[in-house]
């Protein structure tokens, strides 16, 4: 499912226009991004938790040449599924 299909699904399930569903989805995504950017986490009970993790700097290898390269430290988004989501899949 891509973003357009998700907007169609939201519009159909919530009985709203596709434009309104698109704005709602963009607002949710923007809220999650903004919270993660500030270092917080977003918990949707029954679905899961979006959080920020720290990846330390490390040495890697260029797969083409085999030369060692330095990879910078980075903040990365992480998602932990909730129990209800896990149960729904199994």
C-alpha positions as CSV (number, residue, x, y, z in Angstrom):
1,X,0.0,0.0,0.0
2,X,1.4,3.4,-0.9
3,X,0.4,6.9,0.3
4,X,-2.3,7.4,-2.3
5,X,-3.9,4.0,-1.5
6,X,-3.8,4.8,2.2
7,X,-5.5,8.2,1.6
8,X,-8.2,6.4,-0.4
9,X,-8.7,3.9,2.4
10,X,-8.9,6.7,5.1
11,X,-11.4,8.6,3.0
12,X,-13.6,5.6,2.5
13,X,-13.5,4.4,6.1
14,X,-14.0,7.9,7.6
15,X,-16.6,9.0,5.0
16,X,-14.6,12.1,4.2
17,X,-13.2,13.6,1.0
18,X,-9.8,12.4,-0.4
19,X,-8.5,16.0,0.1
20,X,-9.5,16.0,3.8
21,X,-8.0,12.5,4.2
22,X,-4.8,13.6,2.6
23,X,-4.6,16.7,4.9
24,X,-5.3,14.4,7.9
25,X,-2.6,11.9,7.0
26,X,-0.1,14.8,6.3
27,X,-0.9,16.2,9.8
28,X,-0.3,12.9,11.5
29,X,3.0,12.3,9.7
30,X,4.1,15.9,10.4
31,X,3.2,15.5,14.1
32,X,5.2,12.3,14.3
33,X,8.2,13.9,12.5
34,X,8.1,17.0,14.7
35,X,8.0,15.0,17.9
36,X,10.9,12.7,16.8
37,X,12.9,15.7,15.7
38,X,12.7,17.1,19.3
39,X,13.9,13.7,20.6
40,X,10.5,12.6,21.9
41,X,8.5,9.5,21.1
42,X,4.9,8.9,19.8
43,X,2.9,6.0,21.3
44,X,-0.3,4.8,19.6
45,X,-1.9,2.4,22.0
46,X,-2.5,-0.9,20.3
47,X,-0.4,0.0,17.3
48,X,3.1,0.8,18.4
49,X,5.7,3.4,19.4
50,X,7.8,5.6,17.2
51,X,11.0,6.7,18.9
52,X,14.5,8.0,18.1
53,X,17.6,5.9,18.4
54,X,21.3,6.9,18.3
55,X,23.6,5.2,15.9
56,X,27.3,5.6,16.9
57,X,30.0,6.5,14.5
58,X,31.8,3.5,13.0
59,X,34.1,2.3,10.3
60,X,32.6,0.6,7.2
61,X,33.9,-0.7,3.9
62,X,33.2,0.6,0.4
63,X,31.8,-2.6,-1.2
64,X,33.2,-1.7,-4.6
65,X,36.8,-1.0,-3.6
66,X,37.0,-2.5,-0.2
67,X,38.5,0.7,1.2
68,X,37.7,1.7,4.8
69,X,35.4,4.6,5.2
70,X,34.1,6.5,8.3
71,X,30.4,6.5,8.9
72,X,29.2,9.4,11.0
73,X,27.0,9.1,14.1
74,X,23.3,9.6,13.3
75,X,19.9,9.8,14.9
76,X,17.6,7.2,13.4
77,X,13.8,6.6,13.7
78,X,12.7,3.3,15.2
79,X,9.3,1.6,15.4
80,X,8.3,-1.0,18.0
81,X,5.0,-2.7,17.2
82,X,2.4,-2.9,20.0
83,X,0.9,-6.1,21.3
84,X,-2.4,-5.6,19.5
85,X,-0.6,-5.2,16.1
86,X,1.5,-8.3,16.8
87,X,-1.6,-10.3,17.8
88,X,-3.4,-9.2,14.6
89,X,-0.7,-10.5,12.4
90,X,-0.3,-13.9,14.1
